[in-house]
Amino acid sequence: MRLAALFGFGRAERRIDTVEEAIAAVAEVLPGFVAFDAAVGDDGHAALTIDRHGRLAVVVAQGSKVRACKVEWPMLRTIDGGILIETRDRRFSAVVLNRLTAVDIRRLGMPPLMQREPAVIVRQPEPVEA
């Protein structure tokens, strides 16, 4: 914990906990990158965003600020405990999206599944006598 935060000065530690926060953060840091979906790590430190062209950007919360950089699909790989993104950028080095799986990444950018309504039995057939 920083000294300023301890005394209530300055901005609090920034977190990325929702898809909406990740999309807003990448728009703030990478002008021109318009994300529409994200996969967010459960620790609130990082997220992977995607735009309508399938391009990716990783967003990392560092203190009261966020940083982002564009990444390519081959930079992602599955590790124990999450997804590792090897950014090849000194400011980021490697980023881990905690508790995400390859399935979470494959769902990135896909439309949600349709909600099915429960079946309702309209009429019960009458028993046939022999």
C-alpha positions as CSV (number, residue, x, y, z in Angstrom):
1,M,0.0,0.0,0.0
2,R,1.3,3.4,-0.9
3,L,1.8,6.0,1.8
4,A,-0.5,8.5,0.1
5,A,-3.3,5.9,-0.1
6,L,-2.7,5.1,3.6
7,F,-3.5,8.7,4.6
8,G,-6.4,9.0,2.1
9,F,-4.6,11.2,-0.5
10,G,-4.4,10.6,-4.2
11,R,-6.3,8.0,-6.2
12,A,-7.1,4.6,-5.0
13,E,-5.6,1.5,-6.6
14,R,-7.3,1.0,-9.9
15,R,-8.9,-2.4,-10.7
16,I,-10.4,-4.0,-13.7
17,D,-13.3,-6.2,-12.5
18,T,-15.8,-6.1,-15.3
19,V,-15.9,-6.3,-19.1
20,E,-17.2,-2.7,-19.2
21,E,-14.3,-1.4,-17.1
22,A,-11.8,-3.2,-19.4
23,I,-13.4,-1.7,-22.5
24,A,-13.4,1.8,-21.0
25,A,-9.8,1.4,-19.9
26,V,-8.5,0.3,-23.3
27,A,-10.4,3.2,-24.9
28,E,-8.7,5.6,-22.5
29,V,-5.2,4.4,-23.2
30,L,-5.3,3.2,-26.8
31,P,-7.1,5.8,-28.9
32,G,-8.6,4.2,-32.0
33,F,-8.9,0.8,-30.5
34,V,-12.6,0.2,-30.1
35,A,-13.1,-3.0,-28.0
36,F,-16.5,-4.6,-27.7
37,D,-15.7,-7.6,-25.5
38,A,-13.1,-8.6,-22.9
39,A,-11.9,-11.5,-20.8
40,V,-11.1,-10.3,-17.3
41,G,-8.7,-12.0,-14.8
42,D,-10.3,-12.6,-11.4
43,D,-7.7,-10.6,-9.5
44,G,-8.7,-7.3,-11.1
45,H,-5.2,-6.6,-12.5
46,A,-5.5,-7.4,-16.2
47,A,-7.9,-8.1,-19.0
48,L,-7.7,-9.1,-22.7
49,T,-9.9,-7.0,-25.0
50,I,-10.9,-7.6,-28.6
51,D,-12.2,-5.3,-31.3
52,R,-14.6,-6.1,-34.2
53,H,-11.6,-7.0,-36.5
54,G,-10.3,-9.7,-34.1
55,R,-7.4,-7.6,-32.9
56,L,-6.4,-7.9,-29.3
57,A,-5.1,-5.6,-26.6
58,V,-4.1,-6.4,-23.1
59,V,-5.0,-3.9,-20.4
60,V,-3.1,-3.9,-17.0
61,A,-4.0,-1.9,-13.9
62,Q,-0.8,-0.6,-12.3
63,G,-1.4,1.5,-9.2
64,S,-3.9,4.3,-10.0
65,K,-3.2,4.1,-13.8
66,V,-3.8,1.6,-16.5
67,R,-1.6,0.6,-19.4
68,A,-2.5,-1.2,-22.6
69,C,-0.7,-2.6,-25.6
70,K,-1.8,-4.5,-28.7
71,V,-1.0,-8.2,-28.8
72,E,-1.3,-11.0,-31.3
73,W,-3.0,-14.4,-30.9
74,P,0.2,-16.4,-30.8
75,M,1.4,-14.5,-27.7
76,L,-1.3,-16.2,-25.6
77,R,-0.8,-19.6,-24.0
78,T,-2.4,-21.6,-21.2
79,I,-0.6,-22.2,-18.0
80,D,-1.5,-23.6,-14.6
81,G,-3.8,-21.0,-13.0
82,G,-4.6,-18.9,-16.1
83,I,-3.6,-17.5,-19.4
84,L,-0.1,-16.1,-20.0
85,I,0.3,-13.3,-22.5
86,E,3.9,-12.7,-23.6
87,T,3.7,-9.1,-24.7
88,R,7.3,-8.6,-25.8
89,D,7.1,-5.1,-24.3
90,R,9.4,-4.0,-21.5
91,R,6.7,-2.1,-19.7
92,F,4.5,-5.2,-19.4
93,S,6.8,-8.2,-19.8
94,A,4.4,-11.2,-19.3
95,V,0.8,-10.7,-18.1
96,V,-1.2,-13.5,-16.5
97,L,-5.0,-13.5,-16.6
98,N,-5.7,-15.5,-13.4
99,R,-8.3,-18.3,-13.4
100,L,-9.1,-18.0,-17.1
101,T,-9.0,-21.0,-19.4
102,A,-8.7,-21.6,-23.1
103,V,-12.5,-21.9,-23.3
104,D,-12.8,-18.4,-21.9
105,I,-10.5,-17.0,-24.6
106,R,-12.3,-19.0,-27.3
107,R,-15.6,-17.4,-26.2
108,L,-14.0,-13.9,-26.5
109,G,-16.0,-11.9,-29.0
110,M,-18.7,-14.5,-29.5
111,P,-22.4,-13.6,-29.1
112,P,-24.0,-15.0,-26.0
113,L,-25.9,-18.2,-26.3
114,M,-29.7,-17.8,-26.7
115,Q,-31.7,-18.3,-23.5
116,R,-34.1,-21.1,-23.8
117,E,-37.5,-20.9,-22.2
118,P,-38.5,-23.9,-20.1
119,A,-40.8,-26.4,-21.8
120,V,-44.5,-26.2,-20.9
121,I,-46.7,-29.2,-21.4
122,V,-49.9,-27.9,-23.0
123,R,-52.0,-31.0,-23.0
124,Q,-51.4,-34.4,-21.5
125,P,-52.5,-37.3,-23.7
126,E,-55.2,-39.4,-22.2
127,P,-54.3,-43.0,-21.4
128,V,-55.3,-45.6,-24.0
129,E,-57.3,-48.5,-22.7
130,A,-56.7,-51.9,-24.2
